[in-house]
């Protein structure tokens, strides 16, 4: 199932992976093709055997000055293209690197230029994959992706027309927030989960309340918003905050409290992230310990870290405005990804190999020019004064 981390509505982490993990569609990456041998341009297709047969298509073209670009499609999973970060073809060998799903394909073209035989590797799971050059007669049809919904007007304050809240079945599996752009659903979410999502809080920033708020689980399904368009992150959270007040009778007040937190600042060598040029926004994990960031503010990054990676708040002291792209690769330890551990039963096993990525505190300085310092600092805290279990729908 998919999961929405409490960042922006466009940060939906959808099941669109080969063979499986977390990814979202972005824009196709490009890389300079060095010493191109043979004609690699065109449409290639093959079947990846990953528990089930997945028809896979890669379209390769050439931009200006010999630059190759590619897009990949998994026809049996999603009709939207998966961006290829880098595409290279040298001495008959094709290499496709897809950061969003932590995957690499390496294959060798046949002498007659009709097939590419190679290996698909996602994480530590290599699978053989042979591509065949498609012709207009043999090419698999790629369905048109669904039309995008225009953004909701920025000056409106929407409300869901209807929402159903039910206790989650005791044997229900999974956890998360999902749904179409104009519908919102949750599975196995506690009231505290909902508060953290709606108010951008870490669990340590929630104080007071009754025991059931941490233990009783609910499934929520909403209708459509009462105004047209796809809601922004803030509009989505505003609708959820209204729902919590209306259906859970939520009352609270805010205080500042000194507590253990991580402070995000700029490293001494300066920021190494690149200014975003596209419209996409994502905070995604192709695998635990590999983070792809696209179109994020520093507040977004802090919220992503405190929601998914750490068990404490993360405070933004970078002083940097605007949106940035970057990739972070580190070796997690047992203290990280508490949501994955508690909600999905994931076991964090540190990589002790000689070529393992560094810990996150080293990696974030070396790779993106930020730093995380643990310290006690004043943090906004939500003190829960009152809440009730929702009544009949």
C-alpha positions in Angstrom: 0.0 0.0 0.0 1.0 3.6 -0.4 2.0 6.0 2.4 1.8 9.7 2.7 4.5 11.2 4.9 3.3 14.4 6.5 5.0 16.7 4.0 3.0 17.8 1.0 0.1 16.2 -0.7 2.3 15.8 -3.8 4.7 13.7 -1.8 2.5 10.6 -2.2 4.8 7.6 -2.0 3.1 5.2 -4.4 3.6 1.6 -5.2 5.3 2.0 -8.6 8.4 0.0 -8.2 10.4 -2.7 -9.8 10.0 -5.2 -8.2 8.8 -3.3 -5.1 9.6 -0.3 -2.8 8.9 3.4 -2.8 8.9 5.8 -5.6 7.1 8.7 -7.4 7.2 10.0 -11.0 9.5 12.9 -11.7 11.2 14.2 -14.8 13.6 12.2 -17.0 17.3 12.6 -16.2 20.0 13.1 -18.7 23.7 12.3 -19.0 26.3 12.8 -21.6 26.8 9.8 -23.8 30.5 9.0 -24.2 31.8 7.2 -27.3 28.5 6.0 -28.4 28.8 2.7 -30.4 25.9 1.5 -32.4 22.4 2.8 -32.5 20.8 2.6 -29.1 18.0 5.1 -29.8 14.5 3.7 -30.0 12.0 1.7 -28.0 13.2 -1.5 -26.1 10.9 -3.9 -24.3 11.3 -7.0 -22.2 9.7 -9.0 -19.3 11.1 -8.8 -15.8 10.4 -11.9 -13.8 10.0 -10.6 -10.3 7.5 -12.9 -8.6 5.2 -12.0 -11.4 5.8 -11.0 -15.0 6.3 -7.3 -15.4 6.4 -5.9 -19.0 9.1 -3.3 -19.0 9.6 -0.7 -21.7 12.5 1.8 -22.0 12.4 4.6 -24.6 15.8 6.1 -25.4 16.3 9.3 -27.4 19.0 11.8 -28.0 18.9 15.5 -27.0 21.3 18.2 -28.1 25.1 17.6 -28.3 24.9 13.9 -28.1 23.1 13.7 -24.7 21.1 10.5 -24.2 17.8 10.6 -22.2 15.5 7.7 -21.3 12.2 7.0 -19.7 11.1 3.6 -18.3 7.6 2.1 -18.1 6.4 -0.8 -16.0 3.2 -1.5 -17.9 1.8 -4.0 -15.4 2.2 -1.6 -12.4 1.6 2.0 -13.5 1.1 3.8 -16.8 3.2 6.8 -15.7 6.9 6.9 -16.8 9.6 6.2 -14.3 12.5 8.7 -14.8 15.9 7.4 -15.7 18.4 9.5 -13.8 21.4 8.7 -16.0 21.7 6.9 -19.4 25.0 5.8 -20.9 25.9 3.6 -23.9 29.6 2.9 -24.4 31.3 0.1 -26.4 28.0 -1.7 -26.8 27.1 -1.6 -23.1 23.9 0.2 -21.9 23.7 1.4 -18.3 20.5 2.9 -16.9 20.5 4.3 -13.4 17.1 5.0 -11.8 17.6 6.7 -8.4 13.9 6.9 -7.5 13.7 3.1 -7.2 17.4 2.5 -6.3 17.9 0.4 -9.5 20.5 -0.1 -12.1 20.2 -2.0 -15.4 23.4 -3.1 -17.2 23.2 -4.9 -20.5 25.2 -5.7 -23.6 23.8 -5.1 -27.1 23.9 -8.0 -29.6 26.1 -7.8 -32.7 23.0 -7.2 -34.9 21.7 -4.5 -32.6 18.3 -6.1 -31.9 18.6 -7.3 -28.3 20.2 -6.2 -25.1 21.0 -8.9 -22.6 21.7 -7.9 -19.0 20.8 -7.6 -15.4 18.4 -5.5 -13.4 19.5 -4.8 -9.9 17.3 -3.2 -7.3 18.9 -3.0 -4.0 20.7 -6.4 -3.5 18.3 -8.4 -5.8 19.8 -8.9 -9.3 17.4 -10.3 -11.9 18.1 -11.1 -15.6 16.4 -8.9 -18.1 16.6 -9.0 -21.9 15.3 -6.1 -24.0 14.3 -6.5 -27.6 14.2 -3.6 -30.0 10.5 -2.9 -30.7 9.2 -2.0 -34.1 5.9 -0.1 -34.8 4.3 -3.5 -35.3 5.7 -5.3 -32.2 5.7 -2.4 -29.7 3.5 -2.8 -26.7 0.9 -0.2 -26.3 1.6 2.4 -23.5 -1.7 3.7 -22.2 -2.2 7.4 -21.8 -1.7 8.4 -18.2 -4.7 9.9 -16.4 -5.2 13.6 -16.9 -3.7 15.7 -14.2 -6.2 17.6 -12.0 -5.5 21.3 -11.9 -4.4 22.7 -8.5 -7.0 24.1 -6.2 -7.2 27.9 -6.0 -4.7 29.1 -3.4 -7.1 31.4 -1.7 -9.8 28.9 -0.9 -10.3 27.0 2.4 -11.8 23.6 1.5 -13.7 21.1 3.5 -14.6 17.5 2.7 -18.3 17.1 1.9 -18.4 13.8 3.8 -16.1 11.6 5.8 -16.5 8.1 7.2 -14.5 7.1 10.3 -14.7 3.5 11.5 -12.6 1.5 14.0 -10.0 -0.5 12.1 -10.7 -4.2 12.0 -8.4 -6.0 14.6 -6.9 -8.2 11.9 -6.3 -5.4 9.3 -2.8 -5.3 7.9 -0.8 -2.3 6.9 -0.7 1.4 7.9 -0.8 4.6 6.1 -2.4 7.6 4.4 -3.4 7.2 0.7 -6.0 8.1 -1.9 -6.5 10.0 -5.1 -5.7 13.7 -5.4 -9.3 14.6 -4.3 -9.9 11.9 -1.8 -8.2 11.0 1.5 -8.0 7.6 3.1 -6.2 6.2 6.2 -5.6 2.7 7.4 -4.9 1.7 11.0 -4.2 5.2 12.1 -4.4 6.4 15.7 -5.6 9.9 16.7 -2.0 10.7 17.5 -0.9 9.5 13.9 -3.5 11.9 12.5 -2.4 14.8 14.7 1.2 14.3 13.6 0.2 14.3 10.0 -2.1 17.3 10.2 0.1 19.5 12.4 3.6 18.5 11.2 4.5 17.1 14.6 6.9 14.5 15.9 5.3 12.2 18.5 7.4 13.8 21.2 5.7 17.1 20.5 2.3 15.7 21.5 1.6 15.9 25.3 -1.3 14.9 27.4 -4.4 13.1 26.2 -5.8 9.7 27.0 -4.3 6.3 26.4 -6.8 5.4 23.6 -5.4 8.2 21.5 -2.2 6.2 21.1 -3.7 2.7 20.8 -7.2 2.8 19.1 -6.9 2.6 15.4 -9.3 4.1 12.8 -9.9 3.9 9.0 -11.0 7.1 7.4 -12.5 7.5 3.9 -13.5 11.0 2.7 -15.6 12.2 -0.1 -14.6 15.1 -2.4 -13.6 18.6 -1.3 -16.4 21.2 -1.6 -14.3 23.2 -4.2 -12.7 22.0 -7.4 -9.1 21.2 -8.0 -6.3 19.2 -6.3 -5.6 20.5 -2.8 -2.2 21.7 -1.8 -0.4 20.3 1.2 -1.6 23.0 3.5 -5.2 22.7 2.2 -5.2 19.0 2.8 -3.9 19.4 6.3 -6.4 22.2 6.9 -9.2 19.9 5.9 -7.9 17.2 8.2 -7.5 19.6 11.1 -11.2 20.6 10.7 -12.2 16.9 10.7 -10.3 16.3 13.9 -12.1 19.1 15.6 -15.5 18.2 14.3 -15.4 14.4 14.6 -12.9 13.9 17.5 -13.8 17.0 19.4 -10.1 17.8 19.5 -9.0 20.7 21.8 -5.5 21.7 22.6 -3.1 24.5 23.3 0.5 25.1 22.4 3.5 25.6 24.5 7.3 25.9 24.0 9.2 23.1 25.8 12.9 22.4 26.0 13.6 18.9 24.8 16.2 16.8 22.9 16.0 17.5 19.2 18.2 17.6 16.1 19.1 21.0 14.7 19.5 21.2 10.9 22.1 23.8 9.8 24.4 24.5 6.8 27.8 22.6 7.0 31.0 24.6 6.9 31.6 23.9 3.2 28.2 25.3 2.2 25.1 23.8 0.8 25.7 21.1 -1.9 22.1 20.7 -3.0 20.9 22.1 -6.4 18.1 24.7 -6.8 15.0 23.0 -8.0 13.8 23.8 -11.6 10.8 21.4 -11.9 7.4 21.4 -10.3 7.7 18.0 -8.6 8.1 17.6 -4.9 9.2 14.4 -3.2 10.9 13.0 0.0 11.2 9.3 -0.9 13.1 6.2 0.1 14.0 3.8 -2.7 15.3 1.8 0.3 16.0 2.6 3.9 19.1 4.7 4.1 18.8 6.1 0.6 16.8 9.3 0.3 15.9 11.2 -2.9 14.7 14.8 -2.4 13.1 16.9 -5.1 11.7 20.4 -4.8 12.0 20.6 -1.0 12.2 23.6 1.3 14.4 23.2 4.4 11.2 23.0 6.5 10.1 20.1 4.3 13.4 18.3 4.9 13.1 18.8 8.6 9.6 17.5 8.6 10.5 14.5 6.6 13.4 13.6 8.9 11.3 14.0 12.1 8.4 12.0 10.5 10.2 9.1 9.0 13.9 8.9 10.1 14.2 10.1 13.7 12.4 9.7 17.0 12.6 13.3 17.9 11.9 16.8 16.4 14.2 18.4 13.8 14.5 22.1 13.9 15.4 24.2 10.9 18.2 26.7 11.5 19.6 26.8 8.0 18.3 30.3 7.1 17.9 29.0 3.5 14.8 29.8 1.4 13.6 28.2 -1.8 13.3 24.6 -3.0 16.2 22.2 -3.6 17.1 18.8 -5.0 19.5 16.3 -3.5 20.3 12.6 -2.8 21.5 11.2 0.5 22.9 7.7 1.0 23.8 6.4 4.5 23.9 3.3 6.7 20.9 3.4 9.1 21.3 2.3 12.7 18.7 0.7 15.1 17.6 4.1 16.4 16.3 5.3 13.0 13.1 4.7 11.0 10.9 4.0 14.1 7.7 4.2 12.0 9.0 1.5 9.7 10.0 -0.6 12.7 6.8 -0.2 14.6 4.2 0.0 11.9 5.7 -2.4 9.3 7.9 -4.7 11.4 11.1 -3.7 9.5 14.3 -4.8 11.2 17.2 -2.3 10.8 20.4 -4.3 10.3 23.5 -2.0 10.0 25.7 -2.6 7.0 29.2 -3.4 8.3 30.8 -4.1 4.9 34.0 -2.2 4.0 32.2 -0.2 1.4 29.1 0.6 3.4 27.9 4.2 3.2 28.7 6.4 6.2 26.4 7.2 9.1 23.8 9.9 8.4 25.6 12.6 10.4 28.7 12.2 8.2 26.8 11.6 5.0 24.6 14.6 5.2 27.6 16.9 5.5 29.6 15.2 2.7 26.8 14.7 0.2 24.3 17.6 0.6 26.2 20.2 2.7 24.0 20.2 5.7 24.6 19.1 9.3 22.5 17.6 12.1 23.5 18.4 15.7 21.8 16.8 18.7 21.0 19.4 21.4 18.3 20.5 23.8 16.4 23.3 22.5 12.9 25.0 22.7 10.4 23.2 20.6 6.7 23.9 20.0 4.5 21.3 21.8 0.9 20.5 21.4 -0.8 19.9 24.7 -4.0 17.9 24.3 -6.9 19.2 26.5 -9.7 17.1 25.2 -10.7 14.5 22.6 -13.5 12.0 22.1 -13.8 8.9 20.1 -15.9 9.6 16.9 -19.5 8.6 17.0 -21.6 6.8 14.4 -21.1 8.1 10.8 
